[in-house]
Amino acid sequence: MPDLSKPAVTVLGAGDMGSALVRALLAAGYPTTVWNRTPERAKPLVAEGATQATTVAEAVEASRLVIVCLLDYKSVTEVLDTARDALAGQVLVNLTNGTQGQARELAGRYDVDYLDGGIMAVPPMIASPAAFVFYSGSRSAYDTNKPVLEVFGESIYVGTDPGFAALHDIGLLSGMYGMFVGGLHALALVTSAGIPATKFAPLLKRYVSSMTGYVDRMAEQIDKQDYAIDVTSNIAMQSAGYVNLTLSAEEQGISPELLAPLGPLMAQRVADGHGHEDLGGVVELLKKGNKK
Ligand SMILES: NC(=O)c1ccc[n+]([C@@H]2O[C@H](COP(=O)([O-])OP(=O)(O)OC[C@H]3O[C@@H](n4cnc5c(N)ncnc54)[C@H](OP(=O)(O)O)[C@@H]3O)[C@@H](O)[C@H]2O)c1
């Protein structure tokens, strides 16, 4: 049963993530209205206590706090454009994955108090201690609605710029995919030689976990723009060794394409006279964008 002393909340989107958000709100006692393009997908949530709206406008009018969690920004604007009048004066929390530019554009598109969010969890993690969510945009919207937002997991407010939650989100996803890039290559390499992936996986986890400590030194070097601080593995040595990753892949007959892009960047730093410095200096080349 919803706790009627708690503020009503609307969730637009009953996909895997939207449904997890609705379930977390219901479990915490919030009267929750849900809308989904395909109405059947929201039916299980109604059975669990949610109220289903038949139109977007009806859903938006049901609660001051409107959370939207759809596939992408195109779907978000398609949906919200149908309820512009109903949105006026509401608090809009957008938990749809997108870029910083998309978030900034959306923040000014409607007459709302806008908060953007980046969910750092998969649906089963929602409302567990492992989940956290970045928020940025309206500070007052965040402060007022923090108790509701904390239902999903720890909330981390990263600034008034509505694009900053997306930047943090994409930053962490970049780190995650970088890890998977290395992991996929490593698993292709060893399994091509008949070593079972399950035998190798514990070693992969152990080594990659031990290397995460290196991120702190890299961060210090980047902030100080001094890549000679506490160098233990200079980039000239690393660049010479990196060549062997490609050679080893070729010997095994697997594609080096996932790992290949880093090699020329390391070699460029060495050629530019930074061979005694650390790997972190590669960010200087990345920041030049296409001007390298
Ligand atoms: N699942 C995860 O692990 C995870 C983790 C973090 C963040 N996210 C983010 O959460 C958001 C939702 O992900 P999800 O896992 O819920 O995806 P999903 O299960 O594929 O659900 C997609 C949702 O978007 C709706 N949708 C798609 N196109 C639409 C359109 N043109 N108009 C109206 N509605 C449309 C779908 O409605 P229908 O049911 O009608 O198709 C559904 O509600 C994404 O931005 C995703 O990146 C997901």
The ligand as a Tripos MOL2 file, in Angstrom:
@<TRIPOS>MOLECULE
LIG
   48    52     1     0     0
SMALL
NO_CHARGES

@<TRIPOS>ATOM
      1 N1         19.3860   -1.6760  -18.3150 N.am      1 LIG1
      2 C1         20.5590   -1.2250  -17.8610 C.2       1 LIG1
      3 O1         21.4740   -1.9990  -17.5200 O.2       1 LIG1
      4 C2         20.7950    0.2660  -17.7240 C.ar      1 LIG1
      5 C3         21.7960    0.7290  -16.8500 C.ar      1 LIG1
      6 C4         21.9940    2.1100  -16.7150 C.ar      1 LIG1
      7 C5         21.2630    2.9940  -17.4890 C.ar      1 LIG1
      8 N2         20.3390    2.5080  -18.3710 N.ar      1 LIG1
      9 C6         19.6040    3.4560  -19.1910 C.3       1 LIG1
     10 O2         18.2220    3.4520  -18.8730 O.3       1 LIG1
     11 C7         17.4760    3.7990  -20.0550 C.3       1 LIG1
     12 C8         16.3780    2.7380  -20.2450 C.3       1 LIG1
     13 O3         17.0170    1.4830  -20.3920 O.3       1 LIG1
     14 P1         16.2080    0.1190  -20.2330 P.3       1 LIG1
     15 O4         17.1720   -0.8920  -19.7490 O.co2     1 LIG1
     16 O5         14.9550    0.3640  -19.4980 O.co2     1 LIG1
     17 O6         15.8890   -0.1700  -21.7940 O.3       1 LIG1
     18 P2         14.6990   -1.0660  -22.3860 P.3       1 LIG1
     19 O7         14.3790   -2.1930  -21.4690 O.co2     1 LIG1
     20 O8         15.1130   -1.3840  -23.7850 O.co2     1 LIG1
     21 O9         13.4460   -0.0870  -22.3920 O.3       1 LIG1
     22 C9         13.4140    1.0050  -23.2880 C.3       1 LIG1
     23 C10        12.2690    1.9010  -22.8870 C.3       1 LIG1
     24 O10        12.2360    3.0060  -23.8040 O.3       1 LIG1
     25 C11        10.9290    3.0200  -24.4110 C.3       1 LIG1
     26 N3         11.0440    3.5550  -25.7610 N.ar      1 LIG1
     27 C12        11.9530    3.2550  -26.7100 C.ar      1 LIG1
     28 N4         11.7610    3.9930  -27.8200 N.ar      1 LIG1
     29 C13        10.6680    4.7800  -27.5610 C.ar      1 LIG1
     30 C14         9.9730    5.7500  -28.3130 C.ar      1 LIG1
     31 N5         10.3660    6.0960  -29.5440 N.pl3     1 LIG1
     32 N6          8.9150    6.3460  -27.7400 N.ar      1 LIG1
     33 C15         8.5160    6.0130  -26.4760 C.ar      1 LIG1
     34 N7          9.1410    5.1040  -25.7180 N.ar      1 LIG1
     35 C16        10.2100    4.4900  -26.2550 C.ar      1 LIG1
     36 C17        10.4610    1.5950  -24.3780 C.3       1 LIG1
     37 O11         9.0650    1.5340  -24.5500 O.3       1 LIG1
     38 P3          8.3800    0.2240  -25.1320 P.3       1 LIG1
     39 O12         8.2310   -0.7340  -23.9500 O.co2     1 LIG1
     40 O13         7.1080    0.6930  -25.6800 O.co2     1 LIG1
     41 O14         9.3170   -0.3380  -26.1900 O.co2     1 LIG1
     42 C18        10.8980    1.2300  -22.9620 C.3       1 LIG1
     43 O15        10.0640    1.8010  -21.9820 O.3       1 LIG1
     44 C19        18.4770    3.8400  -21.2320 C.3       1 LIG1
     45 O16        18.8200    5.1680  -21.5420 O.3       1 LIG1
     46 C20        19.6690    3.0870  -20.6790 C.3       1 LIG1
     47 O17        20.9010    3.4840  -21.2710 O.3       1 LIG1
     48 C21        20.0690    1.1640  -18.4800 C.ar      1 LIG1
@<TRIPOS>BOND
     1     1     2 1
     2     2     3 2
     3     2     4 1
     4     4     5 ar
     5     4    48 ar
     6     5     6 ar
     7     6     7 ar
     8     7     8 ar
     9     8     9 1
    10     8    48 ar
    11     9    10 1
    12     9    46 1
    13    10    11 1
    14    11    12 1
    15    11    44 1
    16    12    13 1
    17    13    14 1
    18    14    15 2
    19    14    16 1
    20    14    17 1
    21    17    18 1
    22    18    19 2
    23    18    20 1
    24    18    21 1
    25    21    22 1
    26    22    23 1
    27    23    24 1
    28    23    42 1
    29    24    25 1
    30    25    26 1
    31    25    36 1
    32    26    27 ar
    33    26    35 ar
    34    27    28 ar
    35    28    29 ar
    36    29    30 ar
    37    29    35 ar
    38    30    31 1
    39    30    32 ar
    40    32    33 ar
    41    33    34 ar
    42    34    35 ar
    43    36    37 1
    44    36    42 1
    45    37    38 1
    46    38    39 2
    47    38    40 1
    48    38    41 1
    49    42    43 1
    50    44    45 1
    51    44    46 1
    52    46    47 1
@<TRIPOS>SUBSTRUCTURE
     1 LIG1         1 GROUP 0 **** ****
